Amino acid sequence: VLDAEAEPPSGASRRWQQVDVPALVGQARGGSPRAVGRLVSLVEDAHPALREVMAALAPHTGRAAVLGLTGAPGVGKSTTTTALVGALRRDGRRVGVLAVDPTSPFSGGALLGDRVRMQEHATDPGVFIRSMATRGHLGGLARATPQAVRVLEAAGCDVVLVETVGVGQSEVEVAALADTTVVLLAPGMGDGIQAAKAGILEVGDVFVVNKADREGADATARDISQMLGLGAPRRPGDWRPPVVKTVAATGAGIDELAQAIARHQDWLRSTGQLEHRRARRAAGEVEALALAALRGRIGDLDGGGRLDELACEVVAGRLDPYAAADRLVADLGG
Amino acid sequence: VLDAEAEPPSGASRRWQQVDVPALVGQARGGSPRAVGRLVSLVEDAHPALREVMAALAPHTGRAAVLGLTGAPGVGKSTTTTALVGALRRDGRRVGVLAVDPTSPFSGGALLGDRVRMQEHATDPGVFIRSMATRGHLGGLARATPQAVRVLEAAGCDVVLVETVGVGQSEVEVAALADTTVVLLAPGMGDGIQAAKAGILEVGDVFVVNKADREGADATARDISQMLGLGAPRRPGDWRPPVVKTVAATGAGIDELAQAIARHQDWLRSTGQLEHRRARRAAGEVEALALAALRGRIGDLDGGGRLDELACEVVAGRLDPYAAADRLVADLGG
């Protein structure tokens, strides 16, 4: 297992180390946890070799199933992840876990007990676990997470599980990244469900009521089913998100969850949705990188002086912001 | 006074009405609250005439002092805004208020009592009050707020006061918009101060401890002063943010606040910082509009087909995302 702690957090101010990208990618493809860890670090740090890394990984990507697992703090995401990894391993799949979640024990935020629980996979060479640094801003994670998924795909993972905390817009982000999005809930969090339902209902492919041995689990499951039923009328062949009850701590219901995920993956493949979702995801990535490159070019225009010049014209009232933007765009094109 | 409720919220799905931009801008410059309201609505809705509006407003902008007022819910932002508007009016200034704050009574979120309080300015033709719709996402507000400031400037406001709720990144946004940023705090919110201090200390030009008749006001003021003192050593001539104690509900301390703001404005002018801040703000606006235009062009490339094509190459592993982004950028330039 590759532990997140094995690689020390690295600041942006450090000197860049020389990297032998072909060698490193070769080692990662051979299953070296150390090489995989270094590649994810390069991704997080936006290392100058990142472009070369992505080019070297490209031919080896696109085969893994990408699962998103999201839910509010306290619903048992890390326990469920651990149990789900166990089920996938029993099925012989190589699994990568990316914890993009400041509250996740895998990202170093929580109890040692939870971390120890994940230790059941600690000696398993078929499991990579990696926390994505939360020191970066969300924009940075939005770039780095799909790139880290590519690293794990190239390292031979059949499944990459991305765990994110379900607050604000992160559900939407994980749904943009994943083939199958699993939304976790727990009984007695009804208010939270109500508040979040608009976002949650739209992104979930599979719903889990975890801690189902607690009071109110049936009511929570019923509420979700009802809310799902209130949505747009489904056409024949549409996916109907199942609601699975689990007690991740004991493993109860985990096989059912794994089966529900497998059914969704089959549905994605048989309907062409898999290709469609992946193309949409790649389009988002490419567009974001293109815009970042264009922003860089704006900074390069005369050392940023052209933008400053146009800004002064705007301040003086001689140009409006749109006309100034037009000129900037024209300069980029020329 | 222009009340936010006078203009019904308008959905994006409505048909665009024809607009006689020169006439509307002329009426707004003549002080018509109705014309000002329509222009702000055009801004919020990103009406097709927006470019023409901005071009027509440009020669009449850049003269108003833009004040940002931010703070956590419950510190008394709306009461302070009301009292500050009174002080500015006694000084003969024309005042515009933009409430970009879902918790503000001006945006329709809160108690009728607070709304009534603002009514003291309701018959004053020298005051425009407008809530910015919170139905749009934050990105939309980031575009629309500076444009709405331009409308109020062109309508002859000497001061435009932008009220935002201080949560998350909005302090940073109001600071990017305003010449002078006023940060409001209240006694007994120590934890909030601690949590937010990093962001708050950097953006505040003037700090206010409102509800200063409550226990702990002196301690809160002392805490802020101390935290401000811990920052980077100041050079001679640097602005030292004052901490003003107010009881906005009774008007106590409001004249001192107005004076502190006026001193900051004098400092901005005498040091060239005013020009510098406004140029930086305009540069941000122009860059954002340029990037939006480029994003539009990406969508236009072959009806978005070029991006889809590149995305398919990425999914197939024949291109990496960076190489695809390079091709997209090259296509835009050609």
Interface residues (C-beta under 8 A of the other chain):
Chain A: L50 R51 M54 A55 L57 A58 P59 H60 T61 G62 P146 Q147 E275 R278 A279 R280 A282 A283 E285 V286 E287 L289 A290 L291 A292 A293 L294 R295 R297 I298 L307 D308 L310 A311 C312 V314 V315 A316 G317 R318 L319 D320 P321 Y322 A323 A324 A325 D326 L328 V329 L332 G333
Chain B: L50 R51 M54 A55 L57 A58 P59 H60 T61 G62 P146 Q147 E275 R278 A279 R280 A282 A283 E285 V286 E287 L289 A290 L291 A292 A293 L294 R295 R297 I298 L307 D308 L310 A311 C312 V314 V315 A316 G317 R318 L319 D320 P321 Y322 A323 A324 A325 D326 L328 V329 L332 G333
